[in-house]
Amino acid sequence: MASSTGNSDVHDGEIRLWQEDDWWIAKDVETGVTTQGTSRTVALGNLDDAVALHDGECGRTPTDEELRAAGIDPVDNTTGEREPPDVLD
């Protein structure tokens, strides 16, 4: 098994990749964003997409029409005064 480092230092852009049962797990160490895939390639591709979303490089707010198509009333689609759940931090 190859290793990029002999210690636990975190390097800029470091990604960790490992297999659990039939899944490959890919983690961006700096952000903590973690994804999975059925192959190494799929897991790393998913990680690229997830990190881009995390960093605000892609994605957008849905339109009212898209919300309605998903069965969501745009008027009710607000956070209000409440803080978002911790999972969104």
Helices and strands as residue ranges (DSSP letters): E 15-20, E 23-28, E 34-37, H 40-54, H 64-69, G 74-76, G 86-88
